[in-house]
Amino acid sequence: MRSRRGVGRAELELSQAASTDLSTRDRVTQLLLEQGATTAAQLGSALGLSPAAIRRHLDAMLADGDVVAREQAVRGSRGRGRPAKVFLLTEAARVRCGTHHYDNMATAALRWIARNGGSSAVEAFAADQVAALEARCRAAMEDAGDDPLARAEALASALTAEGYAANASTIASGGQLCQHHCPVAHVAAEFPQLCEAETAVISRLVGTHVQRLATIAHGDGVCTTHIPAQPRAQSGNTVTTVRTDK
């Protein structure tokens, strides 16, 4: 039987190896982003990796859909043998590489709107941005009925189809809608109007007032919205945002 110390050392070595693999893949990704189509030999030479090592990383990236392989285009007469393969980043991988760039641009645009139009202009922009999402979700919820909890479940499915990885559940005080992904979290951290506009959409779609308990934009792990079981009688939907990290 292996000692606990031996098991701990093995786990540490595996963790270090996994960390090294991720670091190397990041370097491969950056090189492909900078150079475009590149052969395995060129990548290995630039990164100081053996042919076997670079192949292992490229095979893993191919399996994950981060790169594609194509035959290298050859100008003029081609020599004997098959042309070398070149590797390129997929569109999905390129989008991930550019996330911070797009976030920075969106944040800069909203700062400009705030400076020149004030907070009301930012609110109007946020409402306009979620209008199309609201329309698509409403169309997907046509058969959900009138019960707020049933509508929350239908909304969760609609939001998941939009990339929000959402789910709804019933709790003692009503229902809870959770979104495990937020495509604008970095921008919404500075401009909470985006979260407020989204919360208003949730309120209108489920047909009752809601309470926003947590948001990814403010450092929570999940965007959580509470849906009361017995909404108060009122003339219109009221949106209440409640922070839990204060």
PLY file of the C-alpha trace (Angstrom):
ply
format ascii 1.0
element vertex 246
property float x
property float y
property float z
element edge 245
property int vertex1
property int vertex2
end_header
0.00 0.00 0.00
1.31 3.45 -0.90
1.89 5.85 1.97
-0.19 8.99 2.33
2.94 11.00 1.61
3.45 9.06 -1.63
-0.17 9.60 -2.68
0.09 13.31 -1.89
3.27 13.63 -3.97
1.62 11.82 -6.90
-1.42 14.11 -6.74
0.85 17.16 -6.65
2.79 15.92 -9.67
-0.45 15.32 -11.60
-1.68 18.80 -10.69
1.60 20.37 -11.80
1.52 18.41 -15.05
-2.04 19.56 -15.76
-1.08 23.17 -15.03
1.91 22.87 -17.37
-0.32 21.45 -20.11
-2.73 24.37 -19.81
0.13 26.86 -19.89
1.59 25.22 -23.00
-1.80 25.20 -24.71
-2.14 28.90 -23.97
1.24 29.48 -25.63
0.22 27.39 -28.66
-3.03 29.35 -28.90
-1.24 32.69 -28.72
1.26 31.65 -31.39
-1.51 30.50 -33.74
-3.36 33.74 -33.09
-0.29 35.77 -34.03
0.98 33.70 -36.97
-2.13 32.09 -38.43
-1.70 28.76 -40.24
1.40 27.06 -38.79
2.87 23.57 -39.04
3.50 21.35 -36.05
7.23 21.58 -36.71
7.14 25.38 -36.69
5.12 25.42 -33.48
7.45 22.94 -31.79
10.52 24.91 -32.83
9.09 28.22 -31.62
8.04 26.76 -28.27
11.05 24.49 -27.73
8.94 21.31 -27.75
9.74 17.92 -29.21
7.62 16.67 -32.16
5.90 14.18 -29.85
5.07 16.86 -27.28
3.64 19.37 -29.74
1.61 16.60 -31.39
0.11 15.66 -28.03
-1.05 19.23 -27.43
-2.38 19.66 -30.97
-4.29 16.37 -30.77
-5.92 17.53 -27.54
-6.81 20.90 -29.08
-8.24 19.17 -32.17
-10.40 16.98 -29.92
-11.64 20.03 -28.01
-12.47 21.94 -31.20
-9.88 24.66 -30.61
-7.91 24.04 -33.83
-8.45 22.57 -37.29
-5.86 20.93 -39.55
-5.51 21.58 -43.28
-3.04 20.70 -45.98
-0.43 23.40 -46.46
-0.90 25.34 -49.68
2.17 25.01 -51.92
2.98 27.56 -54.60
4.72 26.40 -57.75
5.79 22.82 -58.33
5.27 20.48 -55.41
7.98 18.05 -54.37
7.52 14.39 -53.64
5.46 13.26 -50.70
2.31 14.58 -49.06
2.19 18.31 -48.21
2.61 19.19 -44.56
-0.44 19.95 -42.46
-0.98 23.37 -40.99
-3.03 24.16 -37.89
-5.37 27.10 -37.42
-7.51 28.33 -34.54
-11.24 27.73 -34.88
-13.64 30.67 -34.73
-14.75 29.62 -31.25
-11.15 29.74 -30.01
-10.62 33.15 -31.62
-13.71 34.52 -29.89
-12.37 33.35 -26.52
-9.04 35.03 -27.25
-10.79 38.31 -28.01
-13.18 38.35 -25.05
-11.32 41.01 -23.09
-10.86 43.13 -26.21
-14.61 43.17 -26.87
-15.36 43.77 -23.19
-13.01 46.74 -23.14
-14.60 48.17 -26.28
-18.13 47.75 -24.90
-17.12 49.34 -21.59
-15.51 52.27 -23.41
-18.66 52.75 -25.50
-20.89 52.82 -22.41
-18.56 55.28 -20.69
-18.90 57.55 -23.72
-22.69 57.22 -23.59
-22.68 58.00 -19.85
-20.48 61.08 -20.32
-22.51 62.49 -23.18
-26.02 61.35 -22.33
-26.02 60.64 -18.63
-27.36 57.67 -16.68
-30.71 57.77 -18.47
-28.98 57.22 -21.80
-27.19 54.16 -20.42
-30.51 52.83 -19.12
-32.12 53.36 -22.52
-29.24 51.59 -24.23
-29.47 48.64 -21.81
-33.23 48.34 -22.36
-32.74 48.40 -26.11
-30.08 45.68 -25.91
-32.34 43.22 -24.06
-35.46 43.97 -26.16
-34.58 41.42 -28.84
-33.76 38.80 -26.18
-37.13 39.44 -24.53
-38.96 39.01 -27.83
-37.24 35.69 -28.58
-37.86 34.33 -25.07
-41.50 35.42 -25.14
-42.00 33.57 -28.41
-40.41 30.44 -26.90
-42.75 30.68 -23.88
-46.05 30.85 -25.77
-47.34 27.57 -24.30
-46.08 28.13 -20.74
-49.44 29.23 -19.29
-49.94 31.90 -16.64
-48.37 30.36 -13.53
-45.17 32.31 -12.70
-43.24 29.19 -11.66
-44.19 27.33 -14.83
-43.21 30.38 -16.84
-39.90 30.53 -14.97
-39.15 26.96 -16.08
-39.99 27.84 -19.68
-37.86 30.97 -19.41
-34.92 28.93 -18.10
-35.10 26.72 -21.19
-35.30 29.76 -23.46
-32.32 31.42 -21.75
-30.29 28.21 -21.97
-30.88 28.20 -25.71
-29.49 31.76 -25.71
-26.30 30.62 -23.94
-27.12 31.58 -20.34
-27.02 28.01 -18.94
-30.14 28.65 -16.87
-32.34 26.46 -14.69
-35.40 27.00 -12.52
-36.33 25.27 -9.28
-39.10 25.39 -6.69
-38.18 26.47 -3.17
-40.19 26.99 0.02
-40.86 30.66 -0.68
-41.66 30.27 -4.38
-39.28 29.71 -7.26
-35.71 30.47 -8.18
-34.20 31.17 -11.59
-30.43 30.67 -11.83
-28.18 31.74 -14.72
-24.76 30.12 -14.62
-23.29 32.21 -17.43
-23.44 35.93 -18.17
-22.10 37.12 -21.55
-21.76 40.72 -20.34
-20.52 40.17 -16.77
-17.33 42.23 -17.13
-19.22 45.21 -18.56
-22.15 44.91 -16.13
-19.71 45.08 -13.21
-19.28 48.78 -14.05
-22.73 49.38 -15.52
-25.39 47.67 -13.35
-28.05 49.10 -15.66
-27.47 46.01 -17.82
-28.41 43.73 -14.92
-31.39 45.92 -14.04
-32.69 45.80 -17.62
-32.33 42.02 -17.67
-34.13 41.71 -14.31
-37.01 43.81 -15.69
-37.24 41.41 -18.63
-37.42 38.41 -16.28
-40.19 40.16 -14.31
-42.26 40.84 -17.42
-41.78 37.35 -18.82
-42.72 35.44 -15.66
-45.61 37.84 -15.00
-44.82 38.96 -11.47
-42.39 41.05 -9.45
-39.02 39.39 -8.81
-36.05 39.83 -6.50
-32.51 39.69 -7.87
-30.51 38.07 -5.08
-27.09 37.69 -6.70
-25.27 38.49 -9.94
-22.10 37.18 -11.56
-21.20 40.78 -12.43
-20.83 41.57 -8.71
-18.70 38.56 -7.91
-21.34 35.93 -7.14
-21.00 32.51 -8.71
-24.50 32.53 -10.25
-27.09 35.12 -11.21
-30.01 34.23 -8.91
-33.52 35.63 -9.18
-36.24 34.86 -6.63
-39.84 34.49 -7.82
-42.35 34.78 -4.93
-45.06 32.15 -4.78
-47.87 34.61 -4.02
-47.20 38.00 -5.61
-48.88 41.01 -4.08
-51.74 42.56 -6.00
-50.37 45.58 -7.78
-50.98 47.68 -10.86
-47.74 46.77 -12.57
-44.63 44.66 -12.25
-42.11 45.90 -9.72
-38.46 44.94 -9.95
-36.49 44.75 -6.73
-32.73 44.20 -6.73
-31.30 42.84 -3.49
-27.56 42.39 -2.89
-26.38 39.52 -0.69
-22.69 40.38 -0.50
-23.06 43.53 1.59
0 1
1 2
2 3
3 4
4 5
5 6
6 7
7 8
8 9
9 10
10 11
11 12
12 13
13 14
14 15
15 16
16 17
17 18
18 19
19 20
20 21
21 22
22 23
23 24
24 25
25 26
26 27
27 28
28 29
29 30
30 31
31 32
32 33
33 34
34 35
35 36
36 37
37 38
38 39
39 40
40 41
41 42
42 43
43 44
44 45
45 46
46 47
47 48
48 49
49 50
50 51
51 52
52 53
53 54
54 55
55 56
56 57
57 58
58 59
59 60
60 61
61 62
62 63
63 64
64 65
65 66
66 67
67 68
68 69
69 70
70 71
71 72
72 73
73 74
74 75
75 76
76 77
77 78
78 79
79 80
80 81
81 82
82 83
83 84
84 85
85 86
86 87
87 88
88 89
89 90
90 91
91 92
92 93
93 94
94 95
95 96
96 97
97 98
98 99
99 100
100 101
101 102
102 103
103 104
104 105
105 106
106 107
107 108
108 109
109 110
110 111
111 112
112 113
113 114
114 115
115 116
116 117
117 118
118 119
119 120
120 121
121 122
122 123
123 124
124 125
125 126
126 127
127 128
128 129
129 130
130 131
131 132
132 133
133 134
134 135
135 136
136 137
137 138
138 139
139 140
140 141
141 142
142 143
143 144
144 145
145 146
146 147
147 148
148 149
149 150
150 151
151 152
152 153
153 154
154 155
155 156
156 157
157 158
158 159
159 160
160 161
161 162
162 163
163 164
164 165
165 166
166 167
167 168
168 169
169 170
170 171
171 172
172 173
173 174
174 175
175 176
176 177
177 178
178 179
179 180
180 181
181 182
182 183
183 184
184 185
185 186
186 187
187 188
188 189
189 190
190 191
191 192
192 193
193 194
194 195
195 196
196 197
197 198
198 199
199 200
200 201
201 202
202 203
203 204
204 205
205 206
206 207
207 208
208 209
209 210
210 211
211 212
212 213
213 214
214 215
215 216
216 217
217 218
218 219
219 220
220 221
221 222
222 223
223 224
224 225
225 226
226 227
227 228
228 229
229 230
230 231
231 232
232 233
233 234
234 235
235 236
236 237
237 238
238 239
239 240
240 241
241 242
242 243
243 244
244 245
